[in-house]
């Protein structure tokens, strides 16, 4: 957006003025429809991905059960030593699928958070200033624009969800191995994410991965949804 010509930016502003006129008589708002439907699509992809991995995990366990029931050796022996066997192979695949499940949740958490950042930058460009929009990057700057956005466009929330900063820290830990964000997350972690924090002591070194649960991912989506405009205001 920041690379637009003056004429292109003018057409963008005309588009948003048109949509305000078109939707003003309805109890829905265009920004909310775009924002919430985009998040819904990301959440749907996360659920479908998790469902696929869970199906593969279940099929793996069934295959292992059938292997033991058949009692027929599949593998490789040498000098009466087993080099590998089918059950060992299946266990390795099972563990890899389990790790992939956590990686998938983390990836979609980061995707959803970045979706909020990009959306907030777009709203600032649209309603406040195209000149300084490129300077508004990251949670610290973007979270402060909402009182001004709300005063111009009431469909925008007056502030973001209080837990959004924790999701920002979590994204920085997983994407950048940020020591600063990891320290803040440990010291100010919301109860919904407390299982991610080491017990009894603070860890200086950020983890390379975190065992994010499906319930925690759904909670993260909820926080991000509540940090932007809704589609159908009450």
TORKOL-4160 file (C-alpha; in steps of 0.2 Angstrom, whole numbers, padded with zeros to 4 digits, m for minus):
234
<pt num="1" X="0000" Y="0000" Z="0000"/>
<pt num="2" X="0014" Y="0012" Z="0004"/>
<pt num="3" X="0021" Y="0011" Z="m0014"/>
<pt num="4" X="0005" Y="0017" Z="m0021"/>
<pt num="5" X="0005" Y="0033" Z="m0032"/>
<pt num="6" X="m0006" Y="0048" Z="m0027"/>
<pt num="7" X="m0019" Y="0043" Z="m0040"/>
<pt num="8" X="m0020" Y="0025" Z="m0034"/>
<pt num="9" X="m0021" Y="0031" Z="m0016"/>
<pt num="10" X="m0036" Y="0042" Z="m0021"/>
<pt num="11" X="m0045" Y="0027" Z="m0029"/>
<pt num="12" X="m0043" Y="0018" Z="m0013"/>
<pt num="13" X="m0050" Y="0032" Z="m0003"/>
<pt num="14" X="m0065" Y="0033" Z="m0015"/>
<pt num="15" X="m0068" Y="0014" Z="m0013"/>
<pt num="16" X="m0069" Y="0016" Z="0006"/>
<pt num="17" X="m0081" Y="0031" Z="0004"/>
<pt num="18" X="m0092" Y="0021" Z="m0007"/>
<pt num="19" X="m0093" Y="0006" Z="0004"/>
<pt num="20" X="m0097" Y="0017" Z="0019"/>
<pt num="21" X="m0112" Y="0024" Z="0009"/>
<pt num="22" X="m0117" Y="0007" Z="0004"/>
<pt num="23" X="m0116" Y="m0001" Z="0021"/>
<pt num="24" X="m0121" Y="0013" Z="0032"/>
<pt num="25" X="m0140" Y="0008" Z="0032"/>
<pt num="26" X="m0136" Y="m0010" Z="0037"/>
<pt num="27" X="m0132" Y="m0017" Z="0054"/>
<pt num="28" X="m0115" Y="m0023" Z="0047"/>
<pt num="29" X="m0099" Y="m0015" Z="0043"/>
<pt num="30" X="m0087" Y="m0018" Z="0028"/>
<pt num="31" X="m0071" Y="m0018" Z="0038"/>
<pt num="32" X="m0078" Y="m0030" Z="0050"/>
<pt num="33" X="m0084" Y="m0042" Z="0037"/>
<pt num="34" X="m0067" Y="m0042" Z="0029"/>
<pt num="35" X="m0058" Y="m0044" Z="0045"/>
<pt num="36" X="m0068" Y="m0057" Z="0053"/>
<pt num="37" X="m0070" Y="m0067" Z="0037"/>
<pt num="38" X="m0052" Y="m0067" Z="0034"/>
<pt num="39" X="m0049" Y="m0073" Z="0052"/>
<pt num="40" X="m0062" Y="m0087" Z="0050"/>
<pt num="41" X="m0053" Y="m0093" Z="0034"/>
<pt num="42" X="m0037" Y="m0094" Z="0044"/>
<pt num="43" X="m0045" Y="m0103" Z="0058"/>
<pt num="44" X="m0054" Y="m0115" Z="0046"/>
<pt num="45" X="m0037" Y="m0119" Z="0038"/>
<pt num="46" X="m0030" Y="m0123" Z="0055"/>
<pt num="47" X="m0044" Y="m0134" Z="0060"/>
<pt num="48" X="m0043" Y="m0144" Z="0044"/>
<pt num="49" X="m0024" Y="m0146" Z="0046"/>
<pt num="50" X="m0026" Y="m0152" Z="0063"/>
<pt num="51" X="m0040" Y="m0164" Z="0058"/>
<pt num="52" X="m0029" Y="m0171" Z="0044"/>
<pt num="53" X="m0014" Y="m0174" Z="0056"/>
<pt num="54" X="m0025" Y="m0182" Z="0069"/>
<pt num="55" X="m0032" Y="m0194" Z="0056"/>
<pt num="56" X="m0015" Y="m0199" Z="0051"/>
<pt num="57" X="m0010" Y="m0202" Z="0070"/>
<pt num="58" X="m0026" Y="m0213" Z="0072"/>
<pt num="59" X="m0022" Y="m0223" Z="0056"/>
<pt num="60" X="m0004" Y="m0225" Z="0062"/>
<pt num="61" X="m0010" Y="m0233" Z="0079"/>
<pt num="62" X="m0022" Y="m0244" Z="0069"/>
<pt num="63" X="m0008" Y="m0250" Z="0058"/>
<pt num="64" X="0003" Y="m0253" Z="0073"/>
<pt num="65" X="m0011" Y="m0263" Z="0081"/>
<pt num="66" X="m0013" Y="m0274" Z="0065"/>
<pt num="67" X="0005" Y="m0277" Z="0064"/>
<pt num="68" X="0006" Y="m0284" Z="0081"/>
<pt num="69" X="m0010" Y="m0295" Z="0078"/>
<pt num="70" X="m0003" Y="m0302" Z="0062"/>
<pt num="71" X="0013" Y="m0307" Z="0070"/>
<pt num="72" X="0023" Y="m0307" Z="0054"/>
<pt num="73" X="0040" Y="m0299" Z="0054"/>
<pt num="74" X="0042" Y="m0284" Z="0042"/>
<pt num="75" X="0060" Y="m0276" Z="0043"/>
<pt num="76" X="0078" Y="m0281" Z="0041"/>
<pt num="77" X="0089" Y="m0293" Z="0050"/>
<pt num="78" X="0108" Y="m0296" Z="0050"/>
<pt num="79" X="0117" Y="m0310" Z="0059"/>
<pt num="80" X="0101" Y="m0313" Z="0070"/>
<pt num="81" X="0101" Y="m0294" Z="0075"/>
<pt num="82" X="0086" Y="m0284" Z="0070"/>
<pt num="83" X="0092" Y="m0268" Z="0060"/>
<pt num="84" X="0074" Y="m0261" Z="0060"/>
<pt num="85" X="0056" Y="m0267" Z="0061"/>
<pt num="86" X="0040" Y="m0260" Z="0056"/>
<pt num="87" X="0034" Y="m0256" Z="0073"/>
<pt num="88" X="0049" Y="m0245" Z="0075"/>
<pt num="89" X="0046" Y="m0236" Z="0059"/>
<pt num="90" X="0028" Y="m0233" Z="0064"/>
<pt num="91" X="0034" Y="m0226" Z="0081"/>
<pt num="92" X="0046" Y="m0213" Z="0072"/>
<pt num="93" X="0032" Y="m0208" Z="0060"/>
<pt num="94" X="0020" Y="m0206" Z="0075"/>
<pt num="95" X="0032" Y="m0195" Z="0085"/>
<pt num="96" X="0035" Y="m0184" Z="0069"/>
<pt num="97" X="0016" Y="m0182" Z="0067"/>
<pt num="98" X="0014" Y="m0176" Z="0085"/>
<pt num="99" X="0028" Y="m0163" Z="0083"/>
<pt num="100" X="0020" Y="m0157" Z="0067"/>
<pt num="101" X="0004" Y="m0155" Z="0076"/>
<pt num="102" X="0012" Y="m0142" Z="0088"/>
<pt num="103" X="0021" Y="m0134" Z="0073"/>
<pt num="104" X="0005" Y="m0132" Z="0064"/>
<pt num="105" X="m0003" Y="m0123" Z="0078"/>
<pt num="106" X="0012" Y="m0112" Z="0081"/>
<pt num="107" X="0012" Y="m0107" Z="0062"/>
<pt num="108" X="m0006" Y="m0103" Z="0062"/>
<pt num="109" X="m0005" Y="m0093" Z="0078"/>
<pt num="110" X="0009" Y="m0082" Z="0070"/>
<pt num="111" X="m0001" Y="m0081" Z="0054"/>
<pt num="112" X="m0017" Y="m0075" Z="0063"/>
<pt num="113" X="m0006" Y="m0062" Z="0073"/>
<pt num="114" X="0002" Y="m0055" Z="0057"/>
<pt num="115" X="m0015" Y="m0054" Z="0049"/>
<pt num="116" X="m0020" Y="m0042" Z="0064"/>
<pt num="117" X="m0004" Y="m0032" Z="0061"/>
<pt num="118" X="m0007" Y="m0030" Z="0042"/>
<pt num="119" X="m0026" Y="m0026" Z="0045"/>
<pt num="120" X="m0022" Y="m0012" Z="0058"/>
<pt num="121" X="m0009" Y="m0004" Z="0046"/>
<pt num="122" X="m0022" Y="m0004" Z="0032"/>
<pt num="123" X="m0035" Y="0004" Z="0044"/>
<pt num="124" X="m0023" Y="0017" Z="0049"/>
<pt num="125" X="m0019" Y="0021" Z="0030"/>
<pt num="126" X="m0037" Y="0021" Z="0026"/>
<pt num="127" X="m0044" Y="0032" Z="0040"/>
<pt num="128" X="m0029" Y="0042" Z="0047"/>
<pt num="129" X="m0014" Y="0045" Z="0036"/>
<pt num="130" X="m0006" Y="0037" Z="0021"/>
<pt num="131" X="0010" Y="0047" Z="0024"/>
<pt num="132" X="0014" Y="0040" Z="0041"/>
<pt num="133" X="0006" Y="0023" Z="0039"/>
<pt num="134" X="0023" Y="0014" Z="0035"/>
<pt num="135" X="0030" Y="0020" Z="0051"/>
<pt num="136" X="0016" Y="0011" Z="0061"/>
<pt num="137" X="0023" Y="m0007" Z="0063"/>
<pt num="138" X="0023" Y="m0019" Z="0077"/>
<pt num="139" X="0012" Y="m0021" Z="0092"/>
<pt num="140" X="0018" Y="m0006" Z="0102"/>
<pt num="141" X="0014" Y="0007" Z="0088"/>
<pt num="142" X="m0001" Y="m0002" Z="0081"/>
<pt num="143" X="m0010" Y="m0005" Z="0097"/>
<pt num="144" X="m0010" Y="0014" Z="0101"/>
<pt num="145" X="m0019" Y="0019" Z="0085"/>
<pt num="146" X="m0036" Y="0012" Z="0090"/>
<pt num="147" X="m0043" Y="0027" Z="0101"/>
<pt num="148" X="m0040" Y="0038" Z="0085"/>
<pt num="149" X="m0047" Y="0025" Z="0073"/>
<pt num="150" X="m0063" Y="0023" Z="0084"/>
<pt num="151" X="m0065" Y="0042" Z="0085"/>
<pt num="152" X="m0065" Y="0042" Z="0066"/>
<pt num="153" X="m0073" Y="0026" Z="0062"/>
<pt num="154" X="m0084" Y="0020" Z="0077"/>
<pt num="155" X="m0085" Y="0002" Z="0071"/>
<pt num="156" X="m0067" Y="0001" Z="0076"/>
<pt num="157" X="m0064" Y="m0005" Z="0094"/>
<pt num="158" X="m0058" Y="0009" Z="0106"/>
<pt num="159" X="m0043" Y="m0003" Z="0111"/>
<pt num="160" X="m0037" Y="m0020" Z="0107"/>
<pt num="161" X="m0039" Y="m0035" Z="0118"/>
<pt num="162" X="m0028" Y="m0034" Z="0134"/>
<pt num="163" X="m0020" Y="m0051" Z="0130"/>
<pt num="164" X="m0015" Y="m0047" Z="0112"/>
<pt num="165" X="0002" Y="m0041" Z="0119"/>
<pt num="166" X="0005" Y="m0058" Z="0126"/>
<pt num="167" X="0001" Y="m0066" Z="0108"/>
<pt num="168" X="0013" Y="m0053" Z="0101"/>
<pt num="169" X="0027" Y="m0059" Z="0113"/>
<pt num="170" X="0023" Y="m0077" Z="0109"/>
<pt num="171" X="0024" Y="m0074" Z="0091"/>
<pt num="172" X="0041" Y="m0065" Z="0093"/>
<pt num="173" X="0047" Y="m0080" Z="0104"/>
<pt num="174" X="0043" Y="m0093" Z="0091"/>
<pt num="175" X="0048" Y="m0083" Z="0075"/>
<pt num="176" X="0063" Y="m0073" Z="0082"/>
<pt num="177" X="0068" Y="m0083" Z="0098"/>
<pt num="178" X="0067" Y="m0066" Z="0106"/>
<pt num="179" X="0074" Y="m0066" Z="0124"/>
<pt num="180" X="0065" Y="m0050" Z="0129"/>
<pt num="181" X="0048" Y="m0056" Z="0123"/>
<pt num="182" X="0051" Y="m0073" Z="0132"/>
<pt num="183" X="0055" Y="m0064" Z="0148"/>
<pt num="184" X="0040" Y="m0053" Z="0147"/>
<pt num="185" X="0029" Y="m0068" Z="0143"/>
<pt num="186" X="0035" Y="m0078" Z="0158"/>
<pt num="187" X="0032" Y="m0063" Z="0170"/>
<pt num="188" X="0015" Y="m0057" Z="0163"/>
<pt num="189" X="0008" Y="m0073" Z="0156"/>
<pt num="190" X="m0011" Y="m0074" Z="0155"/>
<pt num="191" X="m0019" Y="m0090" Z="0163"/>
<pt num="192" X="m0024" Y="m0097" Z="0146"/>
<pt num="193" X="m0006" Y="m0099" Z="0141"/>
<pt num="194" X="0002" Y="m0103" Z="0158"/>
<pt num="195" X="0005" Y="m0121" Z="0153"/>
<pt num="196" X="0018" Y="m0115" Z="0141"/>
<pt num="197" X="0029" Y="m0108" Z="0155"/>
<pt num="198" X="0042" Y="m0118" Z="0164"/>
<pt num="199" X="0037" Y="m0122" Z="0182"/>
<pt num="200" X="0046" Y="m0115" Z="0197"/>
<pt num="201" X="0059" Y="m0105" Z="0188"/>
<pt num="202" X="0061" Y="m0093" Z="0174"/>
<pt num="203" X="0070" Y="m0099" Z="0159"/>
<pt num="204" X="0082" Y="m0086" Z="0151"/>
<pt num="205" X="0084" Y="m0095" Z="0134"/>
<pt num="206" X="0068" Y="m0095" Z="0124"/>
<pt num="207" X="0062" Y="m0112" Z="0118"/>
<pt num="208" X="0063" Y="m0117" Z="0099"/>
<pt num="209" X="0045" Y="m0124" Z="0100"/>
<pt num="210" X="0030" Y="m0123" Z="0112"/>
<pt num="211" X="0017" Y="m0137" Z="0114"/>
<pt num="212" X="0002" Y="m0125" Z="0110"/>
<pt num="213" X="m0014" Y="m0135" Z="0113"/>
<pt num="214" X="m0029" Y="m0134" Z="0101"/>
<pt num="215" X="m0039" Y="m0125" Z="0115"/>
<pt num="216" X="m0025" Y="m0112" Z="0117"/>
<pt num="217" X="m0025" Y="m0109" Z="0098"/>
<pt num="218" X="m0044" Y="m0106" Z="0098"/>
<pt num="219" X="m0042" Y="m0094" Z="0113"/>
<pt num="220" X="m0029" Y="m0084" Z="0103"/>
<pt num="221" X="m0041" Y="m0083" Z="0088"/>
<pt num="222" X="m0054" Y="m0076" Z="0100"/>
<pt num="223" X="m0042" Y="m0063" Z="0106"/>
<pt num="224" X="m0037" Y="m0057" Z="0089"/>
<pt num="225" X="m0055" Y="m0057" Z="0083"/>
<pt num="226" X="m0059" Y="m0045" Z="0098"/>
<pt num="227" X="m0045" Y="m0034" Z="0093"/>
<pt num="228" X="m0053" Y="m0028" Z="0077"/>
<pt num="229" X="m0070" Y="m0023" Z="0070"/>
<pt num="230" X="m0084" Y="m0035" Z="0071"/>
<pt num="231" X="m0096" Y="m0039" Z="0056"/>
<pt num="232" X="m0112" Y="m0036" Z="0065"/>
<pt num="233" X="m0112" Y="m0023" Z="0079"/>
<pt num="234" X="m0126" Y="m0025" Z="0092"/>
